[in-house]
């Protein structure tokens, strides 16, 4: 991505938490344009899904949760494994938007299942993304919206702006890297059928359903 204003990274249980950049306060016009493109694609995917309720897995500081709440008057449960991030997101809570600490690996269908599941910019951070996807599949949602960085484009852009040379352009905390082909393969292997590719540059984004 283009150069942005960085904020301090935090570690919790040895894991990077939050975004590498503060997407709500970007200084670079190109970076702002990229995030606006992401948000437009995301809202398009969500509107097409017509959610009656939403679960966000890996909500971070709550930026997307607040964006969803501004566009959809439905019950929204936003979760993250990090207690620190849930505490930071808490001021965004409303009557319809609630934040709760929960790992992607431990989602409970009895209490956390919702009509639509959103998981954006999370899977690349998971040590076992297949297990996380399997748990989300078990929630039985009618629709899913996923996004991940589009690789190797993401790392090439980091190198082009002089970032993370020692790590080959890899953003700190990114453990997994997918192209459109390999991401589609991962989703299919975990029982998801992609209904729409949106792919706002430089991300991959899909609206999917459970296959079968």
C-alpha positions in Angstrom: 0.0 0.0 0.0 1.0 3.6 -0.3 2.8 5.4 2.5 0.6 6.2 5.5 0.8 7.5 9.0 1.9 4.6 11.2 0.8 4.1 14.8 2.4 1.9 17.4 2.1 -1.8 16.9 1.2 -3.9 19.9 1.8 -7.5 20.7 -0.7 -9.7 22.7 0.2 -13.3 23.5 3.1 -12.9 21.0 0.7 -11.9 18.2 0.6 -8.6 16.4 -2.8 -7.0 17.0 -4.6 -4.2 15.1 -3.6 -2.7 11.8 -0.1 -1.9 10.6 -1.5 1.5 9.7 -4.3 3.6 11.2 -6.8 3.4 8.3 -9.1 5.9 9.9 -6.4 8.6 9.9 -4.4 8.2 6.7 -2.1 11.1 5.7 -1.3 10.0 2.1 -4.0 10.7 -0.5 -3.3 7.5 -2.4 -3.6 5.4 0.7 -6.9 7.1 1.5 -8.1 6.3 -2.1 -7.2 2.7 -1.7 -9.1 2.3 1.6 -12.1 4.1 0.1 -12.0 1.6 -2.7 -11.9 -1.2 -0.2 -14.9 0.3 1.7 -16.9 0.7 -1.4 -16.4 -2.9 -2.4 -17.1 -4.2 1.1 -20.3 -2.3 1.3 -21.3 -3.6 -2.1 -20.7 -7.2 -1.0 -22.6 -6.6 2.2 -25.5 -4.9 0.5 -25.8 -7.8 -2.0 -25.9 -10.2 0.9 -28.8 -8.3 2.5 -27.9 -9.2 6.1 -30.5 -9.6 8.8 -27.8 -9.8 11.4 -24.0 -9.8 11.2 -21.0 -11.4 13.0 -17.6 -9.9 12.4 -14.7 -12.2 13.1 -11.5 -10.3 13.9 -12.9 -6.8 14.3 -9.7 -5.1 15.5 -10.3 -1.6 16.6 -13.9 -1.7 15.2 -13.6 0.5 12.1 -15.5 -1.9 9.8 -18.0 -2.7 12.5 -18.9 1.0 12.8 -19.1 1.3 9.0 -21.5 -1.7 8.9 -23.6 -0.2 11.7 -23.9 3.1 9.8 -25.3 1.3 6.7 -27.3 -1.6 8.2 -29.8 -1.3 11.0 -29.4 -4.8 12.2 -27.9 -6.6 15.1 -24.0 -6.7 14.8 -21.7 -8.7 17.0 -18.0 -7.9 16.5 -15.4 -10.2 17.9 -11.7 -10.3 18.3 -9.3 -12.6 20.2 -7.6 -9.5 21.6 -8.9 -8.1 24.9 -6.9 -4.9 24.2 -8.6 -4.3 20.9 -12.1 -5.1 22.2 -11.5 -2.5 24.9 -10.3 0.0 22.3 -13.4 -0.7 20.2 -15.9 -0.4 23.1 -16.6 3.3 22.6 -18.0 2.5 19.2 -20.7 0.2 20.7 -24.3 1.2 20.2 -27.7 -0.4 20.9 -27.3 -2.5 17.8 -23.5 -3.0 17.8 -21.8 -5.1 20.4 -18.1 -6.1 20.9 -17.0 -9.4 22.5 -13.7 -11.1 23.0 -13.6 -14.4 21.0 -11.0 -16.3 19.0 -11.8 -17.3 15.4 -11.0 -20.8 16.5 -13.6 -20.9 19.3 -16.7 -19.3 17.8 -19.9 -20.7 19.4 -22.8 -21.5 17.1 -25.2 -21.4 20.0 -24.4 -17.8 20.9 -22.5 -16.2 18.1 -24.1 -17.5 14.9 -25.5 -14.7 12.7 -27.2 -14.4 9.3 -24.0 -13.0 7.6 -20.4 -13.6 8.7 -17.7 -11.0 7.9 -14.0 -11.8 8.2 -11.8 -9.1 6.6 -8.0 -8.8 6.9 -7.8 -11.6 9.4 -7.0 -14.9 7.7 -3.5 -13.9 6.7 -2.8 -13.5 10.5 -4.0 -17.0 11.5 -1.5 -19.8 12.2 -4.2 -22.2 11.0 -6.6 -20.4 8.6 -8.2 -23.6 7.5 -9.3 -24.3 11.1 -10.6 -20.7 11.4 -12.6 -21.1 8.2 -14.0 -24.5 9.4 -15.2 -22.9 12.6 -16.9 -20.1 10.6 -18.5 -22.6 8.3 -19.9 -24.4 11.3 -21.8 -21.3 12.2 -24.1 -22.0 9.4 -24.4 -18.4 8.1 -26.4 -17.7 4.9 -23.6 -15.6 3.5 -19.9 -14.8 4.2 -17.7 -11.8 3.2 -13.9 -12.5 3.2 -10.9 -10.4 2.3 -7.2 -10.9 2.3 -4.2 -9.1 0.7 -3.7 -10.0 -3.0 -0.3 -11.6 -3.2 2.3 -11.2 -4.4 1.0 -7.7 -5.4 0.8 -6.7 -1.7 4.5 -7.5 -1.0 5.6 -5.9 -4.2 3.9 -2.7 -3.3 5.6 -2.7 0.1 9.0 -3.2 -1.5 8.2 -0.4 -4.0 7.6 2.0 -1.1 10.8 0.9 0.6 9.2 -1.1 3.4 10.0 -4.5 5.0 13.0 -5.2 2.7 14.4 -7.7 5.2 11.2 -9.7 5.1 10.7 -9.6 1.3 8.0 -7.0 1.6 5.9 -9.0 4.0 3.8 -6.9 6.4 4.6 -7.8 10.1 2.1 -10.4 11.3 1.2 -11.8 7.9 1.7 -15.5 8.1 -0.2 -16.5 5.0 -0.2 -15.3 1.4 -2.8 -16.0 -1.3 -3.3 -15.2 -5.0 -6.9 -15.3 -6.4 -6.3 -18.9 -7.4 -4.9 -20.1 -4.1 -7.5 -18.2 -2.0 -10.3 -19.7 -4.1 -8.8 -23.2 -3.6 -8.6 -22.6 0.2 -12.2 -21.5 0.4 -13.4 -24.4 -1.7 -11.5 -26.9 0.4 -13.3 -25.6 3.5 -16.7 -25.9 2.0 -17.4 -22.4 0.6 -18.7 -21.5 -2.8 -17.7 -18.0 -4.1 -20.6 -16.1 -5.5 -18.9 -12.9 -6.2 -15.3 -11.6 -6.5 -14.9 -7.9 -5.9 -11.1 -7.5 -5.4 -10.5 -3.8 -4.6 -6.8 -3.2 -5.3 -4.6 -4.4 -3.7 -7.0 -6.9 -1.9 -8.9 -10.0 -2.7 -12.6 -9.9 -1.6 -15.4 -12.4 -2.0 -19.0 -12.9 -1.1 -19.5 -16.6 -0.5 -21.9 -19.2 0.8 -21.6 -22.7 2.2 -21.4 -25.1 -0.7 -23.9 -27.9 -1.1 
